[in-house]
Amino acid sequence: MPDQTYDFHFIPASLGLTQGENDSRRAHFRKQGPIKSLVRELGQNSLDAKAPGSNGPVRMVFELNDFPTESIPGIETLGLHIRASHETICSLTGPSKDYESAVSTLERNRIPVLRISDYNTTGLQGHENDTNSALAALTRTNGVSAKPRGKGGSYGIGAAAGTFNSRIFTTYWTTATAANPDETVLAARTDLATHTIGDERFDATGFFLNIEKQNEFEYLRTTAPLMGFDKRLEPGTDTFIPAYRGAETDPDLLEIRKCFVENFFAAIRDGKLEVEGKTTKSTWILNAATLAAEIDDFPHIKPFYYALEQEPIIGSIDGLGEVKLFVNLDPTLSKRHHTLLMRSPLMTVTDYRPRSLPNYAAVFLCDDDSGNELLRSLEPPTHDDWVRDDPDFPLGKKLVREIHAFIRQAIRSLISVKQGEEIEIKGLNELLPSSLGNPILDELPLSNSPSSLGEDNDTESATVHGDETPVPIEFRKRAAVRPRLRKPAIPGGEEDALGGNRSRKNASKRSEGGSKQSNGSEGPGGASVASLLNDMVCWFNTENESLRVALEAPVGTTGNLPLHAIGEQGVDDSYDLGISRVTEQLADHEVELEFSGNTILGLNFSDTEVKQLTVQFKEPRRLRLGID
């Protein structure tokens, strides 16, 4: 047990404000939940505190064990003030489940304690009476941060994450520094409610310190281990959470492990962070090797993990310096993902979900010192967003907008340069006529990519580059095409060779994508087709950026196939699609077809019901497909 001259001390509240049950510091973390807030806050703190010049990753060890309640320093005085706070809250607002749980916990002979230790770190440097020190900023201040530029903790409320996870609202720390490795500082803080004992009214916050020095704030210096844990033998910090809330629901600390994967997978993958879990019944370790072996267990993180294996697209944003985007552009992803945004600690801060981009998963990183500092200043206490509308920092909105623009442009350039585009045609297997009999169709991969890219009103240009030569990319306004097959003049027919008005018996409004008609009825998805065709399907071949068109029509049909661009105001006949070549696939070879402008000429179904065409363009095109 520590020296009896050290105990919990609460200053008299006298005429001060009344603090109720809802601690404003803990309220910041309620949305994230107790475990996630603990992992994110302590993980970032430890990464920020890596010892200069040290080799290897920052190590964090989570240990959960039960200890006698009486082994908790200052537990008798702490219990007295917790019970008094409970009585005050009941008189003001009625019964409190949290305080009822705290009081019942104090009655137990043993309570679970979670210790979180970090290694390869500096420890909490400075003195408790120096408000600019890391020790004071974490343990005895609100709204103050002593971290260097670019580090987290800008609000100085990190201690609340520990308090949030304690059923008795208390956190203890021991810390040692390289300058004084044989001396361990013991600090503790509890955040209760304003309360009364006897005739004296006390403040809500109590500190574990020398109670004999009335006018000095002094933490205990000790060489003894705390509670029943092993003594620390190297610089770093231990955080102790007595009566840990997750002990019953997460006895093996697997939720903690999951939260580290979800929030720090990049730091773990890069070998910057290693996490270990220890309980009386199990142990686990999370490092670069184990994460690689177990990434399949985290399907929602796996696409982003593999994004980090790609060469980054590097750009520059005024105010942020160099920025990077790692992109996993995979059309086989089971669903559309998005972009995770990170700073230097390699903790996921927030995400960005642009519309109208294909299936991809990406990681945005700003690890430039000045940029890291600017982005940190945009973050709320929970470090889970880059706030755009801070009146004290008007540049913030512009920075966030430019980050989003960089992400959109970089992904689009990657599509244009490396992959081309694929278009999803729902029900493609149903639309392809069985009479095609062409194995090429069965070998083409399907995609879950959307049928259009970018916003309709975007005309963008950017320079994105890898490690060497910049590649300027021009982003064109999206064009859409509708193939339209026209019949020749037939006496008594419903339309002439040049007429554009066809009758549509039992036809409903066309949807985007391929369409099918069978005896005038609706095809899959409610799509309808022109009366000329039995079937028509369009898709893209990403290998050569060509448009493939499969047509089925009655034998004897002849005519042209105009392709029309569709802009914001509808069909735009003045838009040149830039067709460079059109071929028809026969049984064992291809034949070239004539075309004029946007129109394929002279289609003739004289001896077959089926044709398969390939349309190539002078430049990559972004197309939405339909038939008219």
MARGU-528156 format. One line per 4 residues: number of its first residue (from 1); for each residue z, y, x of C-alpha. Coordinates in steps of 0.2 Angstrom, whole numbers. Each point is the difference from the previous one (the first is absolute). Layout:
<nodes>
NUM) Z Y X  ...
</nodes>
This chain:
<nodes>
1) 0 0 0  -4 18 6  14 12 6  11 4 -16
5) -2 19 4  -18 -2 -6  -3 -2 -19  -10 7 -14
9) 2 19 -3  -5 10 -15  1 19 0  8 8 -15
13) -12 6 -13  10 14 -6  -11 12 -10  -16 -9 6
17) -14 -8 -11  3 -17 -8  -11 -14 6  -3 -13 -14
21) -5 -18 2  -18 4 4  -1 4 18  -15 11 3
25) -4 -8 17  0 -18 -8  -11 7 -14  -14 2 12
29) -1 -19 3  2 -6 -17  -19 -1 -3  -3 -11 15
33) 15 -11 -3  15 -4 11  -9 -13 12  -16 9 2
37) 9 17 3  11 -9 13  -15 -8 9  -10 15 1
41) 14 12 5  7 -11 14  -17 -6 6  -6 17 2
45) 16 6 9  0 -15 12  -19 3 4  3 19 3
49) 15 -4 12  -9 -12 12  7 2 17  -12 10 12
53) -9 -11 12  6 -16 -8  -11 -16 0  -2 -11 -15
57) 2 4 -19  15 8 -9  10 -14 -6  10 0 -16
61) 12 -14 -5  7 -1 -18  16 -11 -1  9 -5 -16
65) 17 -7 0  16 0 -10  16 7 8  18 3 -6
69) 1 16 -10  14 6 10  -11 0 16  -9 15 -7
73) 6 15 9  10 12 -11  -2 -11 -15  17 4 -8
77) -3 19 0  -18 -3 -5  5 -11 -15  12 13 -6
81) -13 14 0  -13 -12 -9  13 -4 -14  4 18 -2
85) -19 4 -1  -2 -13 -13  14 7 -11  -8 18 2
89) -17 -7 -5  7 -9 -15  9 15 -6  -16 11 1
93) -14 -11 -5  7 -17 -5  0 -17 9  -11 -2 15
97) -7 -18 4  -2 5 19  18 6 2  6 -15 -10
101) -9 -11 12  7 10 15  18 -2 -7  -2 -19 -3
105) -8 -2 18  16 7 7  10 -13 -8  -9 -14 9
109) 7 -8 16  -17 -1 9  -15 11 -2  -18 -1 6
113) -5 11 14  -18 4 6  -2 6 18  -16 7 6
117) -2 2 19  -14 8 9  -4 -4 19  -11 8 12
121) 5 17 -7  10 15 6  15 -1 -12  6 16 -9
125) 2 13 13  11 15 1  17 4 -7  6 1 -18
129) 4 18 1  -17 5 6  -11 2 -16  -16 -1 10
133) 5 -18 6  -7 -16 -7  17 -6 -3  6 14 -11
137) -17 1 -9  1 -18 -6  19 -1 -3  7 16 -6
141) -14 12 -6  -11 3 -15  -17 8 1  0 1 20
145) -10 -10 12  2 -1 18  -15 -10 4  -14 6 11
149) -17 5 -6  -9 -13 -9  15 -11 -4  6 -4 -17
153) 16 5 -8  -5 17 -4  13 2 -14  15 -8 9
157) 4 -11 -15  -3 -17 8  18 -6 -1  -2 0 -19
161) -12 -15 2  15 -10 6  12 7 -13  -12 -5 -13
165) 1 -18 5  19 -1 1  10 -4 -15  14 10 7
169) -12 15 4  4 0 19  -9 -2 16  7 -3 18
173) -9 3 16  3 -5 18  -11 7 14  -1 0 18
177) -12 10 12  -7 -3 17  10 15 6  16 -8 -5
181) -3 -19 -3  18 -6 1  6 12 -14  -4 -4 -18
185) 2 14 -13  6 -6 -17  -5 11 -15  1 -3 -19
189) -4 10 -15  3 -3 -19  -7 9 -14  10 -1 -16
193) 3 13 -14  12 15 0  17 -8 -5  18 4 -1
197) 15 -10 7  17 7 -6  -2 19 -1  -13 1 13
201) -19 1 -3  -11 -7 14  -18 2 5  -12 -14 -4
205) -5 -4 19  12 -8 12  -1 -3 19  8 -13 11
209) 8 11 14  16 5 9  12 5 -14  13 7 12
213) -12 14 5  0 11 -15  -12 13 7  -12 -12 10
217) -13 -12 -5  1 -15 11  -7 -17 -1  8 -16 7
221) -5 -5 18  3 -19 2  -5 -15 10  5 -12 -14
225) -12 -9 -11  -1 5 -18  6 -12 -14  -5 -17 6
229) -17 4 8  -4 -2 18  2 15 11  -15 10 5
233) -4 -2 18  -15 13 2  -5 17 -6  -5 1 -19
237) 8 2 -17  8 -12 -12  0 4 -19  13 -9 -10
241) -1 -1 -19  16 -7 -7  -1 -9 -17  -19 -1 2
245) -8 0 -17  -14 -12 4  11 -14 6  0 -9 -16
249) -18 3 -5  -8 -2 18  12 -11 10  -13 -5 13
253) -6 18 2  -18 -5 -5  -2 16 -11  3 10 16
257) -13 -10 9  -12 3 -13  3 19 0  -3 0 18
261) -17 -8 -1  -5 11 -15  6 16 9  -1 -3 19
265) -14 -13 2  -10 11 11  15 3 12  4 -18 0
269) -18 -5 3  -1 12 15  15 -7 8  10 16 -3
273) 13 -8 -11  9 -17 -1  12 -4 -14  12 -15 -1
277) 11 -6 -15  16 -10 2  12 -7 -13  12 -14 0
281) -13 -12 -6  -17 6 7  -9 11 12  -18 7 1
285) -10 11 12  -14 12 -4  -11 5 15  -18 1 4
289) -2 -19 2  9 -5 -16  -8 13 -10  -17 -6 5
293) 5 -18 -4  7 5 -17  -12 14 -6  -7 -11 -13
297) 17 0 -9  -3 19 -3  -17 1 -9  3 18 -5
301) 2 5 19  -12 -12 8  -16 11 -3  9 15 8
305) 6 -11 14  -18 -5 4  -6 17 -1  10 4 16
309) -10 -13 9  -16 11 -2  -6 14 12  7 16 -8
313) -11 14 -6  7 15 9  -1 18 -6  8 17 2
317) 9 11 -13  5 18 4  19 0 1  2 -19 2
321) -11 -3 15  -7 -17 2  1 -12 -15  -5 -18 -2
325) -6 -11 -14  0 -19 2  -11 -8 -14  -1 -18 -6
329) -17 2 -10  0 -17 -9  -10 -3 -16  9 -17 -2
333) 17 8 -3  7 -6 -16  3 18 -6  -2 18 5
337) 13 6 12  2 17 7  6 10 16  18 -1 7
341) 5 16 9  11 0 15  7 11 14  6 -5 18
345) 15 -11 -6  -14 -11 -8  10 -1 -16  -10 1 -16
349) 3 18 -7  -11 -1 -16  -18 -5 -5  -16 8 -5
353) -11 -8 -14  -17 8 -1  -11 -4 -14  -17 -7 1
357) 1 -9 17  -4 -18 3  13 -14 3  9 5 16
361) 17 1 8  4 14 13  14 7 10  0 19 4
365) 10 5 16  5 17 7  9 -3 16  -4 17 8
369) 17 9 4  -4 16 -9  -8 -9 -15  14 -12 -1
373) 12 15 -1  -10 9 -14  -1 -16 -10  18 -3 2
377) 4 17 -7  -10 -4 -16  11 -16 -4  15 0 -12
381) 16 -8 5  -6 -17 -4  -15 2 12  -12 -8 -13
385) -12 14 -4  -9 15 8  4 13 -12  -15 12 -4
389) 8 14 -10  14 6 11  1 19 -2  8 1 17
393) -14 -8 8  -17 5 -8  -10 -9 14  7 -17 -6
397) -12 -1 -15  -15 4 11  5 -13 13  2 -14 -13
401) -17 5 -8  -8 -1 17  8 -17 4  -7 -7 -17
405) -17 7 4  0 -8 18  4 -17 -8  -13 1 -13
409) -13 6 13  5 -13 13  -1 -14 -13  -17 5 -6
413) -7 2 17  6 -18 4  -9 -6 -15  -16 9 5
417) 0 -5 18  7 -17 0  -1 -9 -16  -11 8 -13
421) 5 -2 -18  3 -14 -12  0 2 -19  10 -11 -12
425) -10 -7 -14  13 -8 -12  -7 -17 -7  -14 -1 13
429) 1 -19 0  -4 1 -19  -13 13 1  -11 -9 13
433) -13 -11 -9  1 -18 5  -19 -1 2  1 11 16
437) 4 -15 10  1 10 16  14 -5 12  1 18 7
441) 8 6 -15  14 -13 1  3 5 18  3 18 -3
445) 18 5 0  8 9 -15  11 15 2  14 8 -9
449) -6 17 5  -3 13 -13  -17 5 -5  1 18 7
453) 7 9 14  8 17 1  2 14 -12  -15 6 -10
457) 1 18 7  3 -4 18  -12 5 13  9 -3 17
461) -3 0 18  12 -6 14  0 -6 18  10 -16 2
465) 1 -10 16  7 -14 9  7 1 17  -17 7 8
469) -15 8 -8  2 9 -16  -11 -5 -14  -5 14 -12
473) -2 -7 -18  -8 10 -14  7 -4 -17  -13 2 -14
477) 3 3 -18  1 -17 -9  -16 -5 -9  -2 -13 -13
481) -16 -9 -5  -6 -9 -16  -14 -12 1  -12 1 -14
485) -14 -12 -4  -15 7 -11  -12 -10 -9  -19 3 1
489) -9 6 -16  -1 -14 -13  -9 3 -16  13 0 -14
493) 14 0 13  16 10 -2  -4 12 15  -15 5 11
497) -1 -1 18  7 17 4  12 1 -15  19 1 4
501) 6 -4 -17  3 -18 -3  8 -8 -15  16 -9 3
505) 3 -13 -13  19 -5 -1  3 9 16  16 9 4
509) 4 14 13  -3 -6 17  14 -2 12  0 2 19
513) -5 -15 10  -12 -14 -3  -5 -4 -18  -5 -15 -10
517) -9 -3 -17  -2 -15 -9  -9 1 -17  6 18 -2
521) 18 -4 1  13 7 11  3 -7 17  16 -2 10
525) 11 16 -1  -10 7 -15  -15 4 11  -17 2 -8
529) -18 0 8  -17 7 -4  -11 -11 -11  -12 -4 14
533) 12 -10 11  9 -16 -3  11 2 15  2 13 14
537) 13 1 14  1 12 15  11 -1 15  1 5 18
541) -3 -10 16  12 8 12  -8 -7 15  -16 11 -1
545) 6 12 -13  -13 -5 -13  0 -1 -19  -4 -17 -7
549) -7 -1 -17  -2 -16 -10  -11 1 -16  -4 -12 -14
553) -13 5 -13  -13 -10 -11  -15 -6 9  -14 12 -2
557) 11 16 2  -8 13 12  5 17 4  10 12 12
561) 18 1 4  6 18 2  16 4 9  9 16 -6
565) 14 9 8  14 5 -11  9 16 4  14 10 -9
569) -12 6 -13  -9 -17 -3  -16 -7 6  -7 10 15
573) -19 -4 2  -1 12 15  12 -10 11  -9 -10 13
577) 9 -16 3  -10 -2 16  -7 -18 -3  -7 -7 16
581) -6 -17 -5  0 -12 -15  -3 -19 2  0 -14 -12
585) 7 -17 5  -11 -15 -3  4 -18 2  -3 0 19
589) -4 18 5  0 18 -5  -14 12 -6  1 18 1
593) -2 10 -17  -7 17 -2  11 15 -5  -2 18 -3
597) 15 12 2  14 -8 -10  -12 -12 -9  -4 -19 4
601) -18 -3 -5  -9 -14 -8  13 -13 -4  -9 -15 -8
605) 9 -14 -8  -17 -10 -2  6 -17 5  19 1 1
609) 14 7 -10  11 4 15  -2 13 14  11 4 14
613) -3 17 9  8 8 15  0 19 1  3 8 17
617) 4 18 3  -3 13 14  19 4 0  15 -9 -7
621) 2 5 -18  16 0 -11  -6 -7 -17  6 -3 -17
625) -10 -13 -9  -6 -2 -18  -16 -3 -10  -9 10 -12
</nodes>
